[in-house]
Amino acid sequence: MGPSNFQLWRSFAKEAMDASMLVVNFFCFLQVTRTHIFNAASVSGPSMLPTFSLSGDIVLVDRISPRLGKIGRGDIVFVSLEK
């Protein structure tokens, strides 16, 4: 005889719970990363010319270095990859 309906339902529920926990853990990781490590932001407008383009640039906002005193709040560190 094969497994009973209860055992099949229990197996399905366990797999669903495992998948749900994986998704929850991923979103928790994203939240902690965006809050305490770094975040991506879009910068556009004439106030940041000539450092950033008028059409908009994507920047990474470092949240660790200001806490360690390496750079100050509002400092811009520009990295350019030359070809």
PDB file of N, CA, C and O in Angstrom:
ATOM      1  N   MET A   1       0.825  -1.193   0.000  1.00  0.00           N
ATOM      2  CA  MET A   1       0.000   0.000   0.000  1.00  0.00           C
ATOM      3  C   MET A   1       0.867   1.254   0.000  1.00  0.00           C
ATOM      4  O   MET A   1       1.969   1.267   0.549  1.00  0.00           O
ATOM      5  N   GLY A   2       0.353   2.294  -0.620  1.00  0.00           N
ATOM      6  CA  GLY A   2       1.071   3.557  -0.686  1.00  0.00           C
ATOM      7  C   GLY A   2       0.824   4.402   0.553  1.00  0.00           C
ATOM      8  O   GLY A   2       0.108   3.988   1.465  1.00  0.00           O
ATOM      9  N   PRO A   3       1.408   5.567   0.581  1.00  0.00           N
ATOM     10  CA  PRO A   3       1.225   6.457   1.732  1.00  0.00           C
ATOM     11  C   PRO A   3      -0.219   6.949   1.820  1.00  0.00           C
ATOM     12  O   PRO A   3      -0.903   7.097   0.807  1.00  0.00           O
ATOM     13  N   SER A   4      -0.658   7.196   3.029  1.00  0.00           N
ATOM     14  CA  SER A   4      -2.029   7.671   3.232  1.00  0.00           C
ATOM     15  C   SER A   4      -2.144   9.138   2.831  1.00  0.00           C
ATOM     16  O   SER A   4      -1.147   9.828   2.617  1.00  0.00           O
ATOM     17  N   ASN A   5      -3.385   9.587   2.737  1.00  0.00           N
ATOM     18  CA  ASN A   5      -3.637  10.992   2.380  1.00  0.00           C
ATOM     19  C   ASN A   5      -3.022  11.945   3.398  1.00  0.00           C
ATOM     20  O   ASN A   5      -2.522  13.010   3.036  1.00  0.00           O
ATOM     21  N   PHE A   6      -3.059  11.563   4.662  1.00  0.00           N
ATOM     22  CA  PHE A   6      -2.483  12.406   5.705  1.00  0.00           C
ATOM     23  C   PHE A   6      -0.978  12.562   5.502  1.00  0.00           C
ATOM     24  O   PHE A   6      -0.446  13.664   5.638  1.00  0.00           O
ATOM     25  N   GLN A   7      -0.298  11.483   5.183  1.00  0.00           N
ATOM     26  CA  GLN A   7       1.138  11.550   4.967  1.00  0.00           C
ATOM     27  C   GLN A   7       1.467  12.385   3.736  1.00  0.00           C
ATOM     28  O   GLN A   7       2.445  13.134   3.743  1.00  0.00           O
ATOM     29  N   LEU A   8       0.667  12.268   2.682  1.00  0.00           N
ATOM     30  CA  LEU A   8       0.883  13.097   1.487  1.00  0.00           C
ATOM     31  C   LEU A   8       0.669  14.576   1.809  1.00  0.00           C
ATOM     32  O   LEU A   8       1.455  15.427   1.393  1.00  0.00           O
ATOM     33  N   TRP A   9      -0.405  14.878   2.557  1.00  0.00           N
ATOM     34  CA  TRP A   9      -0.689  16.254   2.936  1.00  0.00           C
ATOM     35  C   TRP A   9       0.429  16.808   3.826  1.00  0.00           C
ATOM     36  O   TRP A   9       0.845  17.956   3.667  1.00  0.00           O
ATOM     37  N   ARG A  10       0.903  15.996   4.747  1.00  0.00           N
ATOM     38  CA  ARG A  10       1.980  16.422   5.645  1.00  0.00           C
ATOM     39  C   ARG A  10       3.253  16.705   4.856  1.00  0.00           C
ATOM     40  O   ARG A  10       3.944  17.688   5.124  1.00  0.00           O
ATOM     41  N   SER A  11       3.567  15.851   3.886  1.00  0.00           N
ATOM     42  CA  SER A  11       4.750  16.059   3.050  1.00  0.00           C
ATOM     43  C   SER A  11       4.626  17.344   2.234  1.00  0.00           C
ATOM     44  O   SER A  11       5.582  18.113   2.128  1.00  0.00           O
ATOM     45  N   PHE A  12       3.446  17.573   1.659  1.00  0.00           N
ATOM     46  CA  PHE A  12       3.210  18.792   0.887  1.00  0.00           C
ATOM     47  C   PHE A  12       3.335  20.039   1.770  1.00  0.00           C
ATOM     48  O   PHE A  12       3.947  21.028   1.368  1.00  0.00           O
ATOM     49  N   ALA A  13       2.755  19.987   2.969  1.00  0.00           N
ATOM     50  CA  ALA A  13       2.806  21.131   3.886  1.00  0.00           C
ATOM     51  C   ALA A  13       4.244  21.424   4.303  1.00  0.00           C
ATOM     52  O   ALA A  13       4.628  22.588   4.413  1.00  0.00           O
ATOM     53  N   LYS A  14       5.040  20.388   4.534  1.00  0.00           N
ATOM     54  CA  LYS A  14       6.442  20.587   4.919  1.00  0.00           C
ATOM     55  C   LYS A  14       7.225  21.236   3.792  1.00  0.00           C
ATOM     56  O   LYS A  14       8.023  22.139   4.043  1.00  0.00           O
ATOM     57  N   GLU A  15       7.018  20.798   2.553  1.00  0.00           N
ATOM     58  CA  GLU A  15       7.708  21.404   1.413  1.00  0.00           C
ATOM     59  C   GLU A  15       7.285  22.854   1.215  1.00  0.00           C
ATOM     60  O   GLU A  15       8.119  23.707   0.908  1.00  0.00           O
ATOM     61  N   ALA A  16       6.000  23.140   1.387  1.00  0.00           N
ATOM     62  CA  ALA A  16       5.504  24.509   1.253  1.00  0.00           C
ATOM     63  C   ALA A  16       6.101  25.406   2.340  1.00  0.00           C
ATOM     64  O   ALA A  16       6.471  26.549   2.072  1.00  0.00           O
ATOM     65  N   MET A  17       6.192  24.887   3.560  1.00  0.00           N
ATOM     66  CA  MET A  17       6.760  25.665   4.665  1.00  0.00           C
ATOM     67  C   MET A  17       8.244  25.923   4.432  1.00  0.00           C
ATOM     68  O   MET A  17       8.730  27.024   4.693  1.00  0.00           O
ATOM     69  N   ASP A  18       8.962  24.928   3.947  1.00  0.00           N
ATOM     70  CA  ASP A  18      10.390  25.109   3.664  1.00  0.00           C
ATOM     71  C   ASP A  18      10.604  26.174   2.590  1.00  0.00           C
ATOM     72  O   ASP A  18      11.490  27.019   2.717  1.00  0.00           O
ATOM     73  N   ALA A  19       9.790  26.132   1.532  1.00  0.00           N
ATOM     74  CA  ALA A  19       9.908  27.133   0.465  1.00  0.00           C
ATOM     75  C   ALA A  19       9.555  28.521   0.987  1.00  0.00           C
ATOM     76  O   ALA A  19      10.210  29.502   0.636  1.00  0.00           O
ATOM     77  N   SER A  20       8.531  28.606   1.815  1.00  0.00           N
ATOM     78  CA  SER A  20       8.129  29.898   2.386  1.00  0.00           C
ATOM     79  C   SER A  20       9.227  30.474   3.266  1.00  0.00           C
ATOM     80  O   SER A  20       9.498  31.674   3.224  1.00  0.00           O
ATOM     81  N   MET A  21       9.851  29.628   4.055  1.00  0.00           N
ATOM     82  CA  MET A  21      10.929  30.105   4.924  1.00  0.00           C
ATOM     83  C   MET A  21      12.128  30.576   4.113  1.00  0.00           C
ATOM     84  O   MET A  21      12.806  31.525   4.508  1.00  0.00           O
ATOM     85  N   LEU A  22      12.395  29.934   2.998  1.00  0.00           N
ATOM     86  CA  LEU A  22      13.480  30.368   2.132  1.00  0.00           C
ATOM     87  C   LEU A  22      13.213  31.774   1.593  1.00  0.00           C
ATOM     88  O   LEU A  22      14.115  32.611   1.563  1.00  0.00           O
ATOM     89  N   VAL A  23      11.988  32.030   1.173  1.00  0.00           N
ATOM     90  CA  VAL A  23      11.619  33.354   0.661  1.00  0.00           C
ATOM     91  C   VAL A  23      11.692  34.391   1.778  1.00  0.00           C
ATOM     92  O   VAL A  23      12.205  35.489   1.567  1.00  0.00           O
ATOM     93  N   VAL A  24      11.189  34.058   2.948  1.00  0.00           N
ATOM     94  CA  VAL A  24      11.232  34.991   4.091  1.00  0.00           C
ATOM     95  C   VAL A  24      12.673  35.312   4.464  1.00  0.00           C
ATOM     96  O   VAL A  24      13.004  36.473   4.706  1.00  0.00           O
ATOM     97  N   ASN A  25      13.530  34.302   4.512  1.00  0.00           N
ATOM     98  CA  ASN A  25      14.943  34.537   4.828  1.00  0.00           C
ATOM     99  C   ASN A  25      15.608  35.430   3.795  1.00  0.00           C
ATOM    100  O   ASN A  25      16.420  36.284   4.152  1.00  0.00           O
ATOM    101  N   PHE A  26      15.280  35.250   2.520  1.00  0.00           N
ATOM    102  CA  PHE A  26      15.854  36.081   1.467  1.00  0.00           C
ATOM    103  C   PHE A  26      15.449  37.538   1.652  1.00  0.00           C
ATOM    104  O   PHE A  26      16.294  38.427   1.552  1.00  0.00           O
ATOM    105  N   PHE A  27      14.168  37.799   1.921  1.00  0.00           N
ATOM    106  CA  PHE A  27      13.727  39.181   2.097  1.00  0.00           C
ATOM    107  C   PHE A  27      14.275  39.799   3.381  1.00  0.00           C
ATOM    108  O   PHE A  27      14.525  41.004   3.421  1.00  0.00           O
ATOM    109  N   CYS A  28      14.463  39.010   4.417  1.00  0.00           N
ATOM    110  CA  CYS A  28      15.107  39.518   5.637  1.00  0.00           C
ATOM    111  C   CYS A  28      16.558  39.905   5.347  1.00  0.00           C
ATOM    112  O   CYS A  28      17.034  40.941   5.813  1.00  0.00           O
ATOM    113  N   PHE A  29      17.257  39.072   4.578  1.00  0.00           N
ATOM    114  CA  PHE A  29      18.626  39.379   4.179  1.00  0.00           C
ATOM    115  C   PHE A  29      18.679  40.683   3.380  1.00  0.00           C
ATOM    116  O   PHE A  29      19.553  41.517   3.616  1.00  0.00           O
ATOM    117  N   LEU A  30      17.744  40.865   2.434  1.00  0.00           N
ATOM    118  CA  LEU A  30      17.704  42.104   1.657  1.00  0.00           C
ATOM    119  C   LEU A  30      17.460  43.315   2.551  1.00  0.00           C
ATOM    120  O   LEU A  30      18.103  44.350   2.375  1.00  0.00           O
ATOM    121  N   GLN A  31      16.547  43.200   3.501  1.00  0.00           N
ATOM    122  CA  GLN A  31      16.239  44.317   4.384  1.00  0.00           C
ATOM    123  C   GLN A  31      17.447  44.694   5.239  1.00  0.00           C
ATOM    124  O   GLN A  31      17.761  45.877   5.372  1.00  0.00           O
ATOM    125  N   VAL A  32      18.112  43.726   5.805  1.00  0.00           N
ATOM    126  CA  VAL A  32      19.295  44.001   6.623  1.00  0.00           C
ATOM    127  C   VAL A  32      20.402  44.612   5.769  1.00  0.00           C
ATOM    128  O   VAL A  32      21.082  45.542   6.205  1.00  0.00           O
ATOM    129  N   THR A  33      20.587  44.092   4.552  1.00  0.00           N
ATOM    130  CA  THR A  33      21.606  44.624   3.652  1.00  0.00           C
ATOM    131  C   THR A  33      21.312  46.073   3.298  1.00  0.00           C
ATOM    132  O   THR A  33      22.205  46.918   3.364  1.00  0.00           O
ATOM    133  N   ARG A  34      20.073  46.373   2.923  1.00  0.00           N
ATOM    134  CA  ARG A  34      19.722  47.745   2.535  1.00  0.00           C
ATOM    135  C   ARG A  34      19.775  48.712   3.714  1.00  0.00           C
ATOM    136  O   ARG A  34      20.080  49.890   3.527  1.00  0.00           O
ATOM    137  N   THR A  35      19.488  48.246   4.901  1.00  0.00           N
ATOM    138  CA  THR A  35      19.449  49.121   6.067  1.00  0.00           C
ATOM    139  C   THR A  35      20.831  49.367   6.659  1.00  0.00           C
ATOM    140  O   THR A  35      21.128  50.490   7.068  1.00  0.00           O
ATOM    141  N   HIS A  36      21.681  48.346   6.714  1.00  0.00           N
ATOM    142  CA  HIS A  36      22.930  48.463   7.463  1.00  0.00           C
ATOM    143  C   HIS A  36      24.207  48.377   6.637  1.00  0.00           C
ATOM    144  O   HIS A  36      25.267  48.747   7.143  1.00  0.00           O
ATOM    145  N   ILE A  37      24.163  47.909   5.393  1.00  0.00           N
ATOM    146  CA  ILE A  37      25.395  47.724   4.623  1.00  0.00           C
ATOM    147  C   ILE A  37      25.455  48.682   3.441  1.00  0.00           C
ATOM    148  O   ILE A  37      26.311  49.566   3.422  1.00  0.00           O
ATOM    149  N   PHE A  38      24.583  48.536   2.463  1.00  0.00           N
ATOM    150  CA  PHE A  38      24.545  49.468   1.332  1.00  0.00           C
ATOM    151  C   PHE A  38      23.172  49.443   0.688  1.00  0.00           C
ATOM    152  O   PHE A  38      22.370  48.537   0.913  1.00  0.00           O
ATOM    153  N   ASN A  39      22.925  50.465  -0.120  1.00  0.00           N
ATOM    154  CA  ASN A  39      21.661  50.588  -0.815  1.00  0.00           C
ATOM    155  C   ASN A  39      21.925  51.198  -2.185  1.00  0.00           C
ATOM    156  O   ASN A  39      22.862  51.983  -2.333  1.00  0.00           O
ATOM    157  N   ALA A  40      21.138  50.861  -3.169  1.00  0.00           N
ATOM    158  CA  ALA A  40      21.238  51.468  -4.495  1.00  0.00           C
ATOM    159  C   ALA A  40      20.234  52.611  -4.572  1.00  0.00           C
ATOM    160  O   ALA A  40      19.099  52.486  -4.111  1.00  0.00           O
ATOM    161  N   ALA A  41      20.662  53.727  -5.161  1.00  0.00           N
ATOM    162  CA  ALA A  41      19.785  54.888  -5.292  1.00  0.00           C
ATOM    163  C   ALA A  41      19.989  55.524  -6.655  1.00  0.00           C
ATOM    164  O   ALA A  41      21.070  55.441  -7.238  1.00  0.00           O
ATOM    165  N   SER A  42      18.956  56.149  -7.149  1.00  0.00           N
ATOM    166  CA  SER A  42      19.022  56.859  -8.420  1.00  0.00           C
ATOM    167  C   SER A  42      19.221  58.350  -8.140  1.00  0.00           C
ATOM    168  O   SER A  42      18.522  58.936  -7.313  1.00  0.00           O
ATOM    169  N   VAL A  43      20.179  58.950  -8.837  1.00  0.00           N
ATOM    170  CA  VAL A  43      20.475  60.373  -8.669  1.00  0.00           C
ATOM    171  C   VAL A  43      20.245  61.045 -10.008  1.00  0.00           C
ATOM    172  O   VAL A  43      20.838  60.647 -11.011  1.00  0.00           O
ATOM    173  N   SER A  44      19.397  62.052 -10.037  1.00  0.00           N
ATOM    174  CA  SER A  44      19.149  62.782 -11.284  1.00  0.00           C
ATOM    175  C   SER A  44      18.854  64.245 -10.959  1.00  0.00           C
ATOM    176  O   SER A  44      18.479  64.591  -9.839  1.00  0.00           O
ATOM    177  N   GLY A  45      19.031  65.075 -11.957  1.00  0.00           N
ATOM    178  CA  GLY A  45      18.745  66.489 -11.787  1.00  0.00           C
ATOM    179  C   GLY A  45      19.984  67.347 -11.906  1.00  0.00           C
ATOM    180  O   GLY A  45      21.102  66.839 -11.823  1.00  0.00           O
ATOM    181  N   PRO A  46      19.799  68.656 -12.100  1.00  0.00           N
ATOM    182  CA  PRO A  46      20.920  69.568 -12.335  1.00  0.00           C
ATOM    183  C   PRO A  46      21.741  69.887 -11.086  1.00  0.00           C
ATOM    184  O   PRO A  46      22.848  70.412 -11.208  1.00  0.00           O
ATOM    185  N   SER A  47      21.239  69.590  -9.905  1.00  0.00           N
ATOM    186  CA  SER A  47      21.966  69.969  -8.697  1.00  0.00           C
ATOM    187  C   SER A  47      23.257  69.179  -8.510  1.00  0.00           C
ATOM    188  O   SER A  47      24.142  69.624  -7.779  1.00  0.00           O
ATOM    189  N   MET A  48      23.387  68.029  -9.144  1.00  0.00           N
ATOM    190  CA  MET A  48      24.574  67.202  -8.979  1.00  0.00           C
ATOM    191  C   MET A  48      25.519  67.287 -10.179  1.00  0.00           C
ATOM    192  O   MET A  48      26.484  66.526 -10.251  1.00  0.00           O
ATOM    193  N   LEU A  49      25.264  68.193 -11.118  1.00  0.00           N
ATOM    194  CA  LEU A  49      26.166  68.371 -12.262  1.00  0.00           C
ATOM    195  C   LEU A  49      27.485  68.964 -11.789  1.00  0.00           C
ATOM    196  O   LEU A  49      27.423  69.755 -10.847  1.00  0.00           O
ATOM    197  N   PRO A  50      28.620  68.696 -12.299  1.00  0.00           N
ATOM    198  CA  PRO A  50      28.955  67.774 -13.377  1.00  0.00           C
ATOM    199  C   PRO A  50      29.315  66.379 -12.858  1.00  0.00           C
ATOM    200  O   PRO A  50      29.700  65.514 -13.645  1.00  0.00           O
ATOM    201  N   THR A  51      29.195  66.144 -11.539  1.00  0.00           N
ATOM    202  CA  THR A  51      29.588  64.842 -11.000  1.00  0.00           C
ATOM    203  C   THR A  51      28.694  63.725 -11.527  1.00  0.00           C
ATOM    204  O   THR A  51      29.185  62.671 -11.932  1.00  0.00           O
ATOM    205  N   PHE A  52      27.398  63.953 -11.521  1.00  0.00           N
ATOM    206  CA  PHE A  52      26.452  62.975 -12.031  1.00  0.00           C
ATOM    207  C   PHE A  52      25.733  63.551 -13.239  1.00  0.00           C
ATOM    208  O   PHE A  52      25.561  64.765 -13.348  1.00  0.00           O
ATOM    209  N   SER A  53      25.313  62.675 -14.147  1.00  0.00           N
ATOM    210  CA  SER A  53      24.674  63.154 -15.372  1.00  0.00           C
ATOM    211  C   SER A  53      23.258  63.651 -15.093  1.00  0.00           C
ATOM    212  O   SER A  53      22.635  63.287 -14.096  1.00  0.00           O
ATOM    213  N   LEU A  54      22.777  64.481 -15.988  1.00  0.00           N
ATOM    214  CA  LEU A  54      21.453  65.074 -15.863  1.00  0.00           C
ATOM    215  C   LEU A  54      20.360  64.020 -16.024  1.00  0.00           C
ATOM    216  O   LEU A  54      19.293  64.131 -15.421  1.00  0.00           O
ATOM    217  N   SER A  55      20.624  63.004 -16.833  1.00  0.00           N
ATOM    218  CA  SER A  55      19.608  61.980 -17.100  1.00  0.00           C
ATOM    219  C   SER A  55      19.453  60.986 -15.956  1.00  0.00           C
ATOM    220  O   SER A  55      18.444  60.284 -15.886  1.00  0.00           O
ATOM    221  N   GLY A  56      20.418  60.915 -15.074  1.00  0.00           N
ATOM    222  CA  GLY A  56      20.299  60.032 -13.919  1.00  0.00           C
ATOM    223  C   GLY A  56      21.367  58.961 -13.890  1.00  0.00           C
ATOM    224  O   GLY A  56      21.683  58.364 -14.919  1.00  0.00           O
ATOM    225  N   ASP A  57      21.914  58.719 -12.741  1.00  0.00           N
ATOM    226  CA  ASP A  57      22.903  57.680 -12.519  1.00  0.00           C
ATOM    227  C   ASP A  57      22.447  56.826 -11.335  1.00  0.00           C
ATOM    228  O   ASP A  57      21.714  57.289 -10.460  1.00  0.00           O
ATOM    229  N   ILE A  58      22.885  55.606 -11.330  1.00  0.00           N
ATOM    230  CA  ILE A  58      22.637  54.717 -10.194  1.00  0.00           C
ATOM    231  C   ILE A  58      23.890  54.737  -9.317  1.00  0.00           C
ATOM    232  O   ILE A  58      25.001  54.541  -9.807  1.00  0.00           O
ATOM    233  N   VAL A  59      23.705  54.973  -8.035  1.00  0.00           N
ATOM    234  CA  VAL A  59      24.830  55.019  -7.102  1.00  0.00           C
ATOM    235  C   VAL A  59      24.592  54.013  -5.978  1.00  0.00           C
ATOM    236  O   VAL A  59      23.449  53.692  -5.652  1.00  0.00           O
ATOM    237  N   LEU A  60      25.683  53.520  -5.388  1.00  0.00           N
ATOM    238  CA  LEU A  60      25.597  52.681  -4.204  1.00  0.00           C
ATOM    239  C   LEU A  60      25.876  53.541  -2.984  1.00  0.00           C
ATOM    240  O   LEU A  60      26.894  54.232  -2.927  1.00  0.00           O
ATOM    241  N   VAL A  61      25.000  53.505  -2.034  1.00  0.00           N
ATOM    242  CA  VAL A  61      25.139  54.277  -0.808  1.00  0.00           C
ATOM    243  C   VAL A  61      25.724  53.353   0.260  1.00  0.00           C
ATOM    244  O   VAL A  61      25.077  52.402   0.700  1.00  0.00           O
ATOM    245  N   ASP A  62      26.956  53.650   0.667  1.00  0.00           N
ATOM    246  CA  ASP A  62      27.656  52.851   1.683  1.00  0.00           C
ATOM    247  C   ASP A  62      27.190  53.294   3.065  1.00  0.00           C
ATOM    248  O   ASP A  62      27.237  54.482   3.386  1.00  0.00           O
ATOM    249  N   ARG A  63      26.749  52.362   3.867  1.00  0.00           N
ATOM    250  CA  ARG A  63      26.258  52.692   5.200  1.00  0.00           C
ATOM    251  C   ARG A  63      27.226  52.269   6.304  1.00  0.00           C
ATOM    252  O   ARG A  63      26.971  52.532   7.479  1.00  0.00           O
ATOM    253  N   ILE A  64      28.331  51.620   5.942  1.00  0.00           N
ATOM    254  CA  ILE A  64      29.283  51.150   6.953  1.00  0.00           C
ATOM    255  C   ILE A  64      30.380  52.180   7.216  1.00  0.00           C
ATOM    256  O   ILE A  64      30.692  52.460   8.373  1.00  0.00           O
ATOM    257  N   SER A  65      30.969  52.748   6.162  1.00  0.00           N
ATOM    258  CA  SER A  65      32.107  53.663   6.319  1.00  0.00           C
ATOM    259  C   SER A  65      31.812  54.872   7.205  1.00  0.00           C
ATOM    260  O   SER A  65      32.673  55.232   8.009  1.00  0.00           O
ATOM    261  N   PRO A  66      30.643  55.526   7.107  1.00  0.00           N
ATOM    262  CA  PRO A  66      30.391  56.645   8.022  1.00  0.00           C
ATOM    263  C   PRO A  66      30.379  56.222   9.490  1.00  0.00           C
ATOM    264  O   PRO A  66      30.770  56.998  10.362  1.00  0.00           O
ATOM    265  N   ARG A  67      29.936  55.008   9.762  1.00  0.00           N
ATOM    266  CA  ARG A  67      29.922  54.524  11.153  1.00  0.00           C
ATOM    267  C   ARG A  67      31.331  54.266  11.660  1.00  0.00           C
ATOM    268  O   ARG A  67      31.594  54.383  12.857  1.00  0.00           O
ATOM    269  N   LEU A  68      32.240  53.916  10.754  1.00  0.00           N
ATOM    270  CA  LEU A  68      33.622  53.652  11.143  1.00  0.00           C
ATOM    271  C   LEU A  68      34.482  54.912  11.106  1.00  0.00           C
ATOM    272  O   LEU A  68      35.647  54.869  11.501  1.00  0.00           O
ATOM    273  N   GLY A  69      33.934  56.027  10.643  1.00  0.00           N
ATOM    274  CA  GLY A  69      34.657  57.284  10.605  1.00  0.00           C
ATOM    275  C   GLY A  69      35.587  57.432   9.421  1.00  0.00           C
ATOM    276  O   GLY A  69      36.425  58.334   9.415  1.00  0.00           O
ATOM    277  N   LYS A  70      35.466  56.563   8.400  1.00  0.00           N
ATOM    278  CA  LYS A  70      36.365  56.641   7.253  1.00  0.00           C
ATOM    279  C   LYS A  70      35.982  57.774   6.314  1.00  0.00           C
ATOM    280  O   LYS A  70      36.861  58.426   5.750  1.00  0.00           O
ATOM    281  N   ILE A  71      34.709  58.017   6.138  1.00  0.00           N
ATOM    282  CA  ILE A  71      34.232  59.150   5.341  1.00  0.00           C
ATOM    283  C   ILE A  71      33.110  59.817   6.122  1.00  0.00           C
ATOM    284  O   ILE A  71      32.489  59.204   6.991  1.00  0.00           O
ATOM    285  N   GLY A  72      32.863  61.069   5.803  1.00  0.00           N
ATOM    286  CA  GLY A  72      31.818  61.803   6.492  1.00  0.00           C
ATOM    287  C   GLY A  72      30.486  61.704   5.777  1.00  0.00           C
ATOM    288  O   GLY A  72      30.424  61.324   4.608  1.00  0.00           O
ATOM    289  N   ARG A  73      29.436  62.042   6.475  1.00  0.00           N
ATOM    290  CA  ARG A  73      28.102  62.019   5.897  1.00  0.00           C
ATOM    291  C   ARG A  73      28.036  63.040   4.766  1.00  0.00           C
ATOM    292  O   ARG A  73      28.439  64.191   4.938  1.00  0.00           O
ATOM    293  N   GLY A  74      27.526  62.613   3.604  1.00  0.00           N
ATOM    294  CA  GLY A  74      27.400  63.491   2.456  1.00  0.00           C
ATOM    295  C   GLY A  74      28.608  63.498   1.537  1.00  0.00           C
ATOM    296  O   GLY A  74      28.552  64.103   0.467  1.00  0.00           O
ATOM    297  N   ASP A  75      29.704  62.841   1.920  1.00  0.00           N
ATOM    298  CA  ASP A  75      30.881  62.752   1.051  1.00  0.00           C
ATOM    299  C   ASP A  75      30.560  61.896  -0.170  1.00  0.00           C
ATOM    300  O   ASP A  75      29.785  60.943  -0.097  1.00  0.00           O
ATOM    301  N   ILE A  76      31.168  62.256  -1.281  1.00  0.00           N
ATOM    302  CA  ILE A  76      30.998  61.497  -2.518  1.00  0.00           C
ATOM    303  C   ILE A  76      32.340  60.902  -2.881  1.00  0.00           C
ATOM    304  O   ILE A  76      33.339  61.613  -2.989  1.00  0.00           O
ATOM    305  N   VAL A  77      32.357  59.598  -3.070  1.00  0.00           N
ATOM    306  CA  VAL A  77      33.553  58.904  -3.539  1.00  0.00           C
ATOM    307  C   VAL A  77      33.240  58.449  -4.950  1.00  0.00           C
ATOM    308  O   VAL A  77      32.350  57.625  -5.159  1.00  0.00           O
ATOM    309  N   PHE A  78      33.967  58.981  -5.918  1.00  0.00           N
ATOM    310  CA  PHE A  78      33.693  58.714  -7.331  1.00  0.00           C
ATOM    311  C   PHE A  78      34.704  57.707  -7.852  1.00  0.00           C
ATOM    312  O   PHE A  78      35.913  57.913  -7.748  1.00  0.00           O
ATOM    313  N   VAL A  79      34.200  56.621  -8.411  1.00  0.00           N
ATOM    314  CA  VAL A  79      35.064  55.582  -8.994  1.00  0.00           C
ATOM    315  C   VAL A  79      34.732  55.490 -10.472  1.00  0.00           C
ATOM    316  O   VAL A  79      33.570  55.326 -10.845  1.00  0.00           O
ATOM    317  N   SER A  80      35.757  55.598 -11.317  1.00  0.00           N
ATOM    318  CA  SER A  80      35.547  55.529 -12.742  1.00  0.00           C
ATOM    319  C   SER A  80      36.386  54.393 -13.307  1.00  0.00           C
ATOM    320  O   SER A  80      37.569  54.270 -12.990  1.00  0.00           O
ATOM    321  N   LEU A  81      35.782  53.580 -14.128  1.00  0.00           N
ATOM    322  CA  LEU A  81      36.490  52.493 -14.787  1.00  0.00           C
ATOM    323  C   LEU A  81      36.914  52.956 -16.172  1.00  0.00           C
ATOM    324  O   LEU A  81      36.082  53.114 -17.065  1.00  0.00           O
ATOM    325  N   GLU A  82      38.182  53.167 -16.341  1.00  0.00           N
ATOM    326  CA  GLU A  82      38.714  53.601 -17.635  1.00  0.00           C
ATOM    327  C   GLU A  82      38.977  52.388 -18.509  1.00  0.00           C
ATOM    328  O   GLU A  82      39.441  51.356 -18.024  1.00  0.00           O
ATOM    329  N   LYS A  83      38.682  52.509 -19.790  1.00  0.00           N
ATOM    330  CA  LYS A  83      38.925  51.401 -20.732  1.00  0.00           C
ATOM    331  C   LYS A  83      40.210  51.580 -21.453  1.00  0.00           C
ATOM    332  O   LYS A  83      40.574  50.746 -22.282  1.00  0.00           O
TER     333      LYS A  83
END
